[in-house]
Structure formats: C-alpha cells, structure tokens
C-alpha cells in the first residue's frame, strides 16, 4: 500500500513465491522516495524473514508503531500541490481528476480483484488490467508503463516499461487503444 505495487513481481506465481521465500523485502523508500527513511526501517523490521530480526512481541511492535506515528506527526509535511491535474479522454471528453500520489491506470477485473484508480474501460482488452502508474512527486507528474501488452505511449513514443517519464500540460497518452490528454492548471 505504501508503494502502490507488490513487493515482488515475476513471470508467474511460482517465481513470486520463490522471491518471497528467498529475497529480502525491497526498500519501500526506493519505490516511493517521498516516504521518510524511518518508515522503511520500521517496515524492514516488521517484515524481516528471520523471526530473530522481527519485533519480539506485539507490545514491542505497538511501541515502535506509536513512535513512528509520533515522528510522522511532528515532522514537516510536504507542500500541498497548488495545481490541478486531470486526464481527458479524447474520444468522449470523460475527465479523470488526478488525486493521490500513485494512481493505477487500467481495466477493471473483479475476478482478479483489480480495480484501477483510473478506470479507462471495462471491456477494451487493449488496455491492460494494470497498464500504467501515474505518480505525483513534489509537484511533478510522471507516467510509468507496467509491462503492459500493448504498451503506453507518450506523444506517440512507446515508453520503456518500469521507467518514469515526466508529463507536461497538453501531453497525449495512449493506453492500448484509449487516448487521453494530460492537463495541468
């Protein structure tokens, strides 16, 4: 939830299970640089593979969680975005306000429990279930393709998966066959 994607990804369920069993939990700060390092330290200890490295008791966990909460409440808060951003579907003018730091763009699939933040379609299979991420970091907006089958395009160029590309007012994005315009005011 803190990073917007699962800790491990793989070609299939077996690959993911093997990674869960053998690899250390990835740093959440590497995946979401807006999080303070203390959150990463807490999560690393809470999710450690070895029981000896985890919190020893529920009380120790609760104490650490309360300390973390106290730190987060007293630390400076990031600036609030002054500008409003949205996606507008070029085919019908449907508008998607961009609210939140990490938004999943895609197609709904209740059978797999996938409900994107920006639901482009229920039926157009050229749009992946988990097609792309839109990120808001320090008043900058980016798009990242999630290895979607039909790719994500920015102003006609196919994006390299797992890389973030900056967005500017008027950019045209294409998710499968669905085209939208990014607006920032």
C-alpha positions, 0 to 999 in steps of 0.5 A: 500500500505504501508503494502502490505495487507488490513487493515482488513481481515475476513471470508467474506465481511460482517465481513470486513465491520463490522471491518471497521465500528467498529475497529480502523485502525491497526498500519501500523508500526506493519505490516511493522516495517521498516516504521518510527513511524511518518508515522503511526501517520500521517496515524492514523490521516488521517484515524481516524473514528471520523471526530473530530480526522481527519485533519480539512481541506485539507490545514491542511492535505497538511501541515502535508503531506509536513512535513512528506515528509520533515522528510522522506527526511532528515532522514537516509535511510536504507542500500541498500541490497548488495545481490541478491535474486531470486526464481527458479522454479524447474520444468522449471528453470523460475527465479523470481528476488526478488525486493521490500520489500513485494512481493505477491506470487500467481495466477493471477485473473483479475476478482478479480483484483489480480495480484501477484508480483510473478506470479507462474501460471495462471491456477494451482488452487493449488496455491492460488490467494494470497498464500504467502508474501515474505518480505525483512527486513534489509537484511533478507528474510522471507516467510509468508503463507496467509491462503492459501488452500493448504498451503506453505511449507518450506523444506517440513514443512507446515508453520503456516499461518500469521507467518514469517519464515526466508529463507536461500540460497538453501531453497525449497518452495512449493506453492500448487503444484509449487516448487521453490528454494530460492537463495541468492548471 
